[in-house]
Amino acid sequence: MTEISGNSGSGGGAAGRIGIGLELDATHLKILEVLRDNGRVSVSALAERVGISRANAYTRFEALRADGVIRRFTAEIDHQRAGLGIVALIFVTVRQQMWRQFRAQLAQMPEVEYCAITTGQHDAMIQVRMADVAEVHAMVTERLAGIPAVKATETVFILDEVLRRPYVLPGDMERDRGRGAPRRPAPSASPEPEQGQGLPLGKMRFVGAAEGRAALRDAT
C-alpha cells in the first residue's frame, strides 16, 4: 500500500508522514476532506469528487485505513434528542504522584466523553454529557471527589456548542483564504502615543516605575 500511495503522487507535494510511512499528498487530503462531509460516500462518488479514477480512489482509501490515518467510522448523534442535553467541562487538579490511578478511575466512567491533560491552573479537563444538572453535580461531588487522586475540581456548564468539526486538515486555512477570507494584516510600525493620549483598542504600553511616578507628581 505504501509503494502504491508513494508512486501515485499526482496530487502535489507531501504534506506529512505518519504511521508506518504513508506519505500524505494533496490527493489524500482531498479524500479526507470529502469523507469529513460524508463518511458513507461510495468509492465511485469519492473518485468523482476528488478527480481521480475509481481504482486510484479505492487504493488510496485502503492505504489511509491500513496506515491508521483513518482509524474508524462512527455515527454522529444529536445529544439533545438522545436525552443528554447538559454538557459540562470539569477542570481537575490531580495529586501529582497519583496520575496512574486517576487515568484508571476515569476510564471506568462511561459518561466522560473527552479528557485531556492540560497546562495552566488545572491538570486535566473532562467533558461530560448528562440528562440534567443534578447528575453532573452528583458525579462531581460523589464520584470524582471520591477518587483519592483528585485534589480539586471546577465545573463549567456549556450554554451553546457553537462549532464542532469532525476533524481539521492541513491547509484548511489556506483553502479558506483562497475563497476570499480576509488575511490578517501585517503589523505596521506606529509612532508611540504621547503622554495622555489614548492607545488604540487592543494595544498596551508599559510605563517604567520612575516615569510613572514623575507623571503622578506632575498631575498633583
C-alpha positions in Angstrom: 0.0 0.0 0.0 2.8 2.4 0.8 4.5 1.9 -2.5 1.3 2.4 -4.5 0.5 5.6 -2.5 4.0 6.9 -2.7 4.3 6.4 -6.5 0.9 7.8 -7.3 1.6 11.3 -6.1 -0.5 13.1 -8.7 -1.9 15.4 -6.1 1.1 17.5 -5.3 3.9 17.6 -2.8 3.9 15.7 0.5 2.1 17.2 3.5 3.2 14.8 6.2 4.4 11.3 7.0 2.8 9.3 9.7 2.0 5.8 10.8 4.1 3.1 9.0 5.2 5.5 6.3 2.3 6.6 4.2 3.2 9.9 2.6 0.2 12.2 2.5 -0.1 14.4 -0.6 -2.9 16.8 -1.7 -5.0 13.9 -3.1 -5.0 12.1 0.2 -6.0 15.3 2.0 -8.8 15.8 -0.6 -10.1 12.3 0.1 -10.2 13.1 3.8 -11.9 16.4 3.1 -14.7 14.6 1.2 -15.0 11.9 3.9 -15.4 14.7 6.5 -18.6 15.8 4.8 -19.9 12.3 4.2 -18.2 9.2 5.7 -20.6 6.9 3.8 -19.8 8.2 0.3 -19.3 5.5 -2.3 -15.9 4.9 -3.9 -17.3 6.0 -7.3 -18.6 9.3 -5.8 -15.4 9.7 -3.9 -13.4 9.3 -7.1 -15.6 11.8 -8.9 -15.3 14.4 -6.1 -11.5 14.1 -5.9 -11.0 13.9 -9.6 -9.2 10.6 -9.8 -10.0 7.1 -11.1 -12.2 4.7 -9.1 -9.2 2.3 -8.8 -7.0 5.1 -7.5 -9.6 6.3 -5.1 -10.0 2.7 -3.7 -6.3 2.2 -3.4 -5.7 5.4 -1.6 -8.7 4.9 0.7 -7.5 1.5 1.7 -3.9 2.8 2.2 -5.3 5.5 4.6 -7.1 2.8 6.6 -4.2 0.4 6.6 -1.8 3.1 7.8 -4.1 4.2 10.6 -4.8 7.7 9.2 -8.5 6.7 9.2 -9.0 5.0 12.5 -12.6 4.1 12.3 -16.1 5.1 11.1 -18.8 6.1 13.6 -22.1 7.9 13.8 -22.7 11.4 14.9 -25.8 11.8 17.0 -28.0 14.7 18.3 -27.2 14.5 22.0 -30.2 16.7 22.9 -32.6 14.2 21.2 -30.8 11.3 22.8 -31.6 12.7 26.2 -28.1 14.2 27.1 -28.9 17.9 26.9 -26.5 19.0 29.6 -22.8 19.5 28.7 -20.2 20.4 31.3 -16.4 20.9 31.4 -14.8 19.7 34.7 -11.3 21.0 35.3 -9.4 18.7 37.7 -6.3 19.2 39.8 -4.6 15.9 40.2 -2.3 14.8 43.0 0.9 14.5 41.0 2.0 11.1 42.4 -1.4 9.5 41.6 -1.7 10.0 37.8 -2.0 6.3 37.1 -4.9 5.9 39.5 -6.6 9.0 38.0 -6.5 7.6 34.5 -7.7 4.2 35.6 -10.7 5.5 37.5 -11.6 7.9 34.7 -11.7 5.0 32.2 -14.5 3.5 34.3 -16.8 6.5 33.9 -18.9 6.0 30.7 -20.4 9.5 30.9 -17.0 11.0 30.3 -16.9 12.0 26.6 -13.5 13.5 26.5 -10.5 14.0 28.7 -7.3 15.9 28.1 -4.2 16.7 30.2 -3.7 20.4 30.1 -1.2 23.1 31.1 -2.2 26.1 33.3 -4.0 26.3 36.6 -5.5 22.8 36.3 -4.1 19.4 35.3 -6.9 17.9 33.2 -10.2 18.8 31.5 -13.1 16.4 31.4 -16.2 16.8 29.2 -19.4 15.1 30.3 -22.9 14.8 28.8 -25.8 14.1 31.1 -29.5 14.4 31.4 -29.7 17.2 33.9 -27.6 19.4 36.2 -28.3 17.2 39.2 -26.5 14.3 37.5 -23.5 16.5 36.9 -23.5 17.6 40.5 -23.7 14.0 41.7 -20.8 13.0 39.5 -18.5 15.8 40.7 -19.3 15.7 44.4 -19.6 11.9 44.8 -17.7 10.1 42.1 -14.9 12.5 41.2 -14.5 13.7 44.7 -14.2 10.1 45.9 -11.1 9.5 43.8 -8.1 9.9 46.0 -6.1 11.2 43.1 -8.4 14.2 42.6 -7.3 17.1 44.7 -9.8 19.8 43.4 -12.4 20.4 40.7 -14.0 23.3 38.9 -17.1 22.8 36.8 -18.3 25.0 33.9 -21.6 24.4 32.1 -21.6 24.9 28.3 -24.6 27.0 27.2 -24.2 26.6 23.5 -21.9 24.5 21.3 -21.2 26.9 18.5 -18.9 24.8 16.4 -17.8 21.2 16.3 -15.9 19.8 13.4 -15.2 16.1 13.0 -11.5 16.9 12.3 -9.4 19.6 10.8 -6.8 19.1 8.0 -3.5 20.7 7.0 -4.3 23.5 4.5 -7.9 24.2 5.7 -6.9 27.9 6.4 -5.2 28.3 3.1 -8.2 27.0 1.2 -10.4 29.3 3.1 -8.3 32.2 2.2 -8.5 31.2 -1.4 -12.3 31.5 -1.2 -11.9 35.2 -0.2 -11.5 35.1 3.6 -9.5 38.2 4.7 -5.9 37.7 5.7 -4.6 39.1 8.9 -3.0 42.5 8.2 0.8 42.6 8.6 1.9 44.6 11.7 2.9 48.1 10.9 5.2 50.4 12.8 3.2 53.2 14.5 4.6 56.2 16.5 4.5 55.9 20.3 1.4 57.9 21.6 2.2 60.9 23.6 1.6 61.1 27.3 -2.1 61.4 28.0 -3.2 60.2 24.6 -5.4 57.1 24.3 -3.9 53.8 22.9 -5.6 52.0 20.1 -8.0 49.3 21.2 -6.2 46.0 21.9 -2.7 47.6 22.5 -0.8 48.1 25.7 2.1 50.3 26.6 4.3 49.6 29.7 5.5 52.6 31.7 8.6 52.4 33.8 8.2 53.0 37.5 10.3 56.2 37.6 8.3 57.6 34.6 5.0 56.7 36.2 6.0 58.4 39.5 7.1 61.6 37.6 3.8 61.7 35.8 1.9 61.3 39.0 3.8 64.2 40.7 3.1 66.4 37.7 -0.6 65.6 37.9 -0.7 66.6 41.6 
